[in-house]
Amino acid sequence: MLNKMLNIPLANFFKCLFVLNLFVVPCKGWTEEELKPIIEVIQGIVEKSKTSDLSTAPPIIAIGGCAGVGKSTITQLLQFELSELGISSVAICQDHYCLSQKEIMQLPSEMDPRRTQWNKLLDTLTSIRNGETEISKPIINQLTKEIGQETLQLANVDCVIFEGSSALADWPPMNLLQYADLKIYLETSLENIYDWKWQRELKKPVPRSSQAFYQHMIEIVKDFAFHVYPTRKNSDYIIQVDSFHHYSTSKAEGVKVRPEPDFTPFRLELLTY
């Protein structure tokens, strides 16, 4: 069934998108009240951590979900809202631990799990858990793909927000779930993913062609199916994002997922995260 999806002619794919009205430009419509439930949960974890004698390390808030769902955006919003409450935080992005573009191009797929330097990422999270206050880590400009280094200063940090598509994964080599004190899964519809990724693509110095972007989206859907969607069951909370960037939070009680989503060529738009 997956093979059938991958053989959809490009013209038919875009025709389906047009008919289903998938090209909707999202508006930044979130409000403070929408994030209040999850902010209160994080605030409680931070306060409990400060009064605990077991560890001096800041708690780690993990945010997972499909590529393009808005993990970096909500991380920034949470950091802002937390700062309003006097809670300091730093953000860590899984994408900053990717190989260089030249190295990624040598892999069978641009979304190949081997694109991430898992050992370096695990070392960073382990250092945080061990209470280290100064940690050197890689950083990548998402538009230019330029790789650099930065130093995390954690001496006066109340919590760490770690976001990445594998943030809730619980299998090797991406066994990141073990570090999370709070597990959040961010999800939206495939049409939103497509539109938001395309808008982001257009901001790049050299955007992909429509054909190359289509192939990129196919790789993202495959990565989601086999490596991201199965982690949904590990979440404590699920945050839904609509096309206007409004958020709704629900507790993930008894969440069950199939081993892989159901793909068909003509129901691609019905795949929800």
Secondary structure, DSSP 8 states (H G I E B T S, - for coil): -HHHHHT--HHHHHHHHHHTT----------HHHHHHHHHHHHHHHHHHHT-SS--S--EEEEE--TTSSHHHHHHHHHHHHHHTT--EEEEEGGGGB--HHHHTTSSSTT-GGGB-HHHHHHHHHHHHTT-SEEEEEEE-TTT--EEEEEEE-TT-SEEEEE-TTTT--STT---GGG-SEEEEEE-BHHHHHHHHHHHHTTSSS---HHHHHHHHHHHHHHIIIIIGGGGGG-SEEEEE-TT--EEEEE--S----SS----TT-GGG-B-
